[in-house]
Amino acid sequence: MSQKYHITMKNIFSDMADDIMSYFLGLQYTKIDELNIEFARVERRDSDMIFKCTTDKGNVAVHIEFQSENDEKMPYRMLRYSLEIMEKHSLLPYQIVIYIGKDNMKMKNSLSYDFGEQNTLDYKYRIINVGDIKYTDVLKTDYYDLYSLLPLMDQNRRKEEGEKYLERCVEAIKDIPLDINKKKDIAFKAELLSGIIFKREVIEKVFSEVMRMFRIEESETYKMIIEKGIEKGIEKGIEKGIEKGIEKGEKEKSIKIAKKLLKEGMDIDRIAEITELSKEEIKKLIN
């Protein structure tokens, strides 16, 4: 993962957690708490989402990872994560990888070996390929947070219909029977995630009307992207989808820093070096 971007998978997908566990996994559960585990020893990264839940099998840790590229090392990562969860929280992990990539899903979901009765391993976890989920199946439900994923679903249909498919997704979001603020957030996330599959010019064309209608800049997710700057990171596929928003956020952050340094009396050359703004841009801030 790149460390250049602030947006994390958790920021984008946190509102979908309940719908993912109910619709994708079919779990009967009561969510107790979110477990914030940093896998410092094994990956130097935060988990995407881990929830302590009560199920018919007792308390478990539901661990959801999002992946936009095929990773041949995924089984090793997931096994290490499962050990961390069991060690730190004494909970059995229910693990799922949600694959949201453009390419066909090729990752394995197991590790095993057998060196005799007392030296064996048989480890498995679940992988869900969003591209295999039918667009029409989701529209029959009231799992509206999942509508943000519509542009990534129904791989065969979206390949066949192209831009028309994305238009269908936008229309479905516009018709959601929710308040306008919730629809803004769903629409903005759908636009970001569209960048994994569709070209930027197609996304801008299809989402232009809904952007005007919903005033997407008032979306909470949009504000989070623009206001917070650089911190952690996201998958490469999503980077393409939000590049424009991130660039704007970084520029605004640099301007704020430059204004503060000007007030402190720092010279323009040094400010330009720190903020990567041009000297001309910094001079305009003086005025």
Secondary structure as a PSIPRED ss2 file (coil, helix, strand):
# PSIPRED VFORMAT (PSIPRED V4.0)

   1 M C   1.000  0.000  0.000
   2 S C   1.000  0.000  0.000
   3 Q C   1.000  0.000  0.000
   4 K C   1.000  0.000  0.000
   5 Y C   1.000  0.000  0.000
   6 H C   1.000  0.000  0.000
   7 I C   1.000  0.000  0.000
   8 T C   1.000  0.000  0.000
   9 M H   0.000  1.000  0.000
  10 K H   0.000  1.000  0.000
  11 N H   0.000  1.000  0.000
  12 I H   0.000  1.000  0.000
  13 F H   0.000  1.000  0.000
  14 S H   0.000  1.000  0.000
  15 D H   0.000  1.000  0.000
  16 M H   0.000  1.000  0.000
  17 A H   0.000  1.000  0.000
  18 D H   0.000  1.000  0.000
  19 D H   0.000  1.000  0.000
  20 I H   0.000  1.000  0.000
  21 M H   0.000  1.000  0.000
  22 S H   0.000  1.000  0.000
  23 Y H   0.000  1.000  0.000
  24 F H   0.000  1.000  0.000
  25 L C   1.000  0.000  0.000
  26 G C   1.000  0.000  0.000
  27 L C   1.000  0.000  0.000
  28 Q C   1.000  0.000  0.000
  29 Y E   0.000  0.000  1.000
  30 T E   0.000  0.000  1.000
  31 K E   0.000  0.000  1.000
  32 I E   0.000  0.000  1.000
  33 D E   0.000  0.000  1.000
  34 E E   0.000  0.000  1.000
  35 L C   1.000  0.000  0.000
  36 N C   1.000  0.000  0.000
  37 I C   1.000  0.000  0.000
  38 E E   0.000  0.000  1.000
  39 F E   0.000  0.000  1.000
  40 A C   1.000  0.000  0.000
  41 R C   1.000  0.000  0.000
  42 V C   1.000  0.000  0.000
  43 E C   1.000  0.000  0.000
  44 R C   1.000  0.000  0.000
  45 R E   0.000  0.000  1.000
  46 D E   0.000  0.000  1.000
  47 S C   1.000  0.000  0.000
  48 D C   1.000  0.000  0.000
  49 M E   0.000  0.000  1.000
  50 I E   0.000  0.000  1.000
  51 F E   0.000  0.000  1.000
  52 K E   0.000  0.000  1.000
  53 C E   0.000  0.000  1.000
  54 T E   0.000  0.000  1.000
  55 T E   0.000  0.000  1.000
  56 D C   1.000  0.000  0.000
  57 K C   1.000  0.000  0.000
  58 G E   0.000  0.000  1.000
  59 N E   0.000  0.000  1.000
  60 V E   0.000  0.000  1.000
  61 A E   0.000  0.000  1.000
  62 V E   0.000  0.000  1.000
  63 H E   0.000  0.000  1.000
  64 I E   0.000  0.000  1.000
  65 E E   0.000  0.000  1.000
  66 F E   0.000  0.000  1.000
  67 Q E   0.000  0.000  1.000
  68 S C   1.000  0.000  0.000
  69 E C   1.000  0.000  0.000
  70 N C   1.000  0.000  0.000
  71 D C   1.000  0.000  0.000
  72 E C   1.000  0.000  0.000
  73 K C   1.000  0.000  0.000
  74 M H   0.000  1.000  0.000
  75 P H   0.000  1.000  0.000
  76 Y H   0.000  1.000  0.000
  77 R H   0.000  1.000  0.000
  78 M H   0.000  1.000  0.000
  79 L H   0.000  1.000  0.000
  80 R H   0.000  1.000  0.000
  81 Y H   0.000  1.000  0.000
  82 S H   0.000  1.000  0.000
  83 L H   0.000  1.000  0.000
  84 E H   0.000  1.000  0.000
  85 I H   0.000  1.000  0.000
  86 M H   0.000  1.000  0.000
  87 E H   0.000  1.000  0.000
  88 K H   0.000  1.000  0.000
  89 H H   0.000  1.000  0.000
  90 S C   1.000  0.000  0.000
  91 L C   1.000  0.000  0.000
  92 L E   0.000  0.000  1.000
  93 P E   0.000  0.000  1.000
  94 Y E   0.000  0.000  1.000
  95 Q E   0.000  0.000  1.000
  96 I E   0.000  0.000  1.000
  97 V E   0.000  0.000  1.000
  98 I E   0.000  0.000  1.000
  99 Y E   0.000  0.000  1.000
 100 I C   1.000  0.000  0.000
 101 G C   1.000  0.000  0.000
 102 K C   1.000  0.000  0.000
 103 D C   1.000  0.000  0.000
 104 N C   1.000  0.000  0.000
 105 M C   1.000  0.000  0.000
 106 K C   1.000  0.000  0.000
 107 M C   1.000  0.000  0.000
 108 K C   1.000  0.000  0.000
 109 N C   1.000  0.000  0.000
 110 S E   0.000  0.000  1.000
 111 L E   0.000  0.000  1.000
 112 S E   0.000  0.000  1.000
 113 Y E   0.000  0.000  1.000
 114 D E   0.000  0.000  1.000
 115 F C   1.000  0.000  0.000
 116 G C   1.000  0.000  0.000
 117 E C   1.000  0.000  0.000
 118 Q C   1.000  0.000  0.000
 119 N C   1.000  0.000  0.000
 120 T E   0.000  0.000  1.000
 121 L E   0.000  0.000  1.000
 122 D E   0.000  0.000  1.000
 123 Y E   0.000  0.000  1.000
 124 K E   0.000  0.000  1.000
 125 Y C   1.000  0.000  0.000
 126 R E   0.000  0.000  1.000
 127 I E   0.000  0.000  1.000
 128 I E   0.000  0.000  1.000
 129 N E   0.000  0.000  1.000
 130 V H   0.000  1.000  0.000
 131 G H   0.000  1.000  0.000
 132 D H   0.000  1.000  0.000
 133 I C   1.000  0.000  0.000
 134 K C   1.000  0.000  0.000
 135 Y H   0.000  1.000  0.000
 136 T H   0.000  1.000  0.000
 137 D H   0.000  1.000  0.000
 138 V H   0.000  1.000  0.000
 139 L H   0.000  1.000  0.000
 140 K C   1.000  0.000  0.000
 141 T C   1.000  0.000  0.000
 142 D C   1.000  0.000  0.000
 143 Y C   1.000  0.000  0.000
 144 Y H   0.000  1.000  0.000
 145 D H   0.000  1.000  0.000
 146 L H   0.000  1.000  0.000
 147 Y H   0.000  1.000  0.000
 148 S H   0.000  1.000  0.000
 149 L H   0.000  1.000  0.000
 150 L H   0.000  1.000  0.000
 151 P H   0.000  1.000  0.000
 152 L H   0.000  1.000  0.000
 153 M C   1.000  0.000  0.000
 154 D C   1.000  0.000  0.000
 155 Q H   0.000  1.000  0.000
 156 N H   0.000  1.000  0.000
 157 R H   0.000  1.000  0.000
 158 R H   0.000  1.000  0.000
 159 K H   0.000  1.000  0.000
 160 E H   0.000  1.000  0.000
 161 E H   0.000  1.000  0.000
 162 G C   1.000  0.000  0.000
 163 E H   0.000  1.000  0.000
 164 K H   0.000  1.000  0.000
 165 Y H   0.000  1.000  0.000
 166 L H   0.000  1.000  0.000
 167 E H   0.000  1.000  0.000
 168 R H   0.000  1.000  0.000
 169 C H   0.000  1.000  0.000
 170 V H   0.000  1.000  0.000
 171 E H   0.000  1.000  0.000
 172 A H   0.000  1.000  0.000
 173 I H   0.000  1.000  0.000
 174 K H   0.000  1.000  0.000
 175 D C   1.000  0.000  0.000
 176 I C   1.000  0.000  0.000
 177 P C   1.000  0.000  0.000
 178 L C   1.000  0.000  0.000
 179 D C   1.000  0.000  0.000
 180 I H   0.000  1.000  0.000
 181 N H   0.000  1.000  0.000
 182 K H   0.000  1.000  0.000
 183 K H   0.000  1.000  0.000
 184 K H   0.000  1.000  0.000
 185 D H   0.000  1.000  0.000
 186 I H   0.000  1.000  0.000
 187 A H   0.000  1.000  0.000
 188 F H   0.000  1.000  0.000
 189 K H   0.000  1.000  0.000
 190 A H   0.000  1.000  0.000
 191 E H   0.000  1.000  0.000
 192 L H   0.000  1.000  0.000
 193 L H   0.000  1.000  0.000
 194 S H   0.000  1.000  0.000
 195 G C   1.000  0.000  0.000
 196 I C   1.000  0.000  0.000
 197 I C   1.000  0.000  0.000
 198 F C   1.000  0.000  0.000
 199 K C   1.000  0.000  0.000
 200 R H   0.000  1.000  0.000
 201 E H   0.000  1.000  0.000
 202 V H   0.000  1.000  0.000
 203 I H   0.000  1.000  0.000
 204 E H   0.000  1.000  0.000
 205 K H   0.000  1.000  0.000
 206 V H   0.000  1.000  0.000
 207 F H   0.000  1.000  0.000
 208 S H   0.000  1.000  0.000
 209 E H   0.000  1.000  0.000
 210 V H   0.000  1.000  0.000
 211 M H   0.000  1.000  0.000
 212 R H   0.000  1.000  0.000
 213 M H   0.000  1.000  0.000
 214 F H   0.000  1.000  0.000
 215 R C   1.000  0.000  0.000
 216 I H   0.000  1.000  0.000
 217 E H   0.000  1.000  0.000
 218 E H   0.000  1.000  0.000
 219 S C   1.000  0.000  0.000
 220 E H   0.000  1.000  0.000
 221 T H   0.000  1.000  0.000
 222 Y H   0.000  1.000  0.000
 223 K H   0.000  1.000  0.000
 224 M H   0.000  1.000  0.000
 225 I H   0.000  1.000  0.000
 226 I H   0.000  1.000  0.000
 227 E H   0.000  1.000  0.000
 228 K H   0.000  1.000  0.000
 229 G C   1.000  0.000  0.000
 230 I C   1.000  0.000  0.000
 231 E C   1.000  0.000  0.000
 232 K C   1.000  0.000  0.000
 233 G C   1.000  0.000  0.000
 234 I C   1.000  0.000  0.000
 235 E C   1.000  0.000  0.000
 236 K H   0.000  1.000  0.000
 237 G H   0.000  1.000  0.000
 238 I H   0.000  1.000  0.000
 239 E H   0.000  1.000  0.000
 240 K H   0.000  1.000  0.000
 241 G H   0.000  1.000  0.000
 242 I H   0.000  1.000  0.000
 243 E H   0.000  1.000  0.000
 244 K H   0.000  1.000  0.000
 245 G H   0.000  1.000  0.000
 246 I H   0.000  1.000  0.000
 247 E H   0.000  1.000  0.000
 248 K H   0.000  1.000  0.000
 249 G H   0.000  1.000  0.000
 250 E H   0.000  1.000  0.000
 251 K H   0.000  1.000  0.000
 252 E H   0.000  1.000  0.000
 253 K H   0.000  1.000  0.000
 254 S H   0.000  1.000  0.000
 255 I H   0.000  1.000  0.000
 256 K H   0.000  1.000  0.000
 257 I H   0.000  1.000  0.000
 258 A H   0.000  1.000  0.000
 259 K H   0.000  1.000  0.000
 260 K H   0.000  1.000  0.000
 261 L H   0.000  1.000  0.000
 262 L H   0.000  1.000  0.000
 263 K H   0.000  1.000  0.000
 264 E C   1.000  0.000  0.000
 265 G C   1.000  0.000  0.000
 266 M C   1.000  0.000  0.000
 267 D C   1.000  0.000  0.000
 268 I H   0.000  1.000  0.000
 269 D H   0.000  1.000  0.000
 270 R H   0.000  1.000  0.000
 271 I H   0.000  1.000  0.000
 272 A H   0.000  1.000  0.000
 273 E H   0.000  1.000  0.000
 274 I H   0.000  1.000  0.000
 275 T H   0.000  1.000  0.000
 276 E C   1.000  0.000  0.000
 277 L C   1.000  0.000  0.000
 278 S C   1.000  0.000  0.000
 279 K H   0.000  1.000  0.000
 280 E H   0.000  1.000  0.000
 281 E H   0.000  1.000  0.000
 282 I H   0.000  1.000  0.000
 283 K H   0.000  1.000  0.000
 284 K H   0.000  1.000  0.000
 285 L H   0.000  1.000  0.000
 286 I H   0.000  1.000  0.000
 287 N C   1.000  0.000  0.000
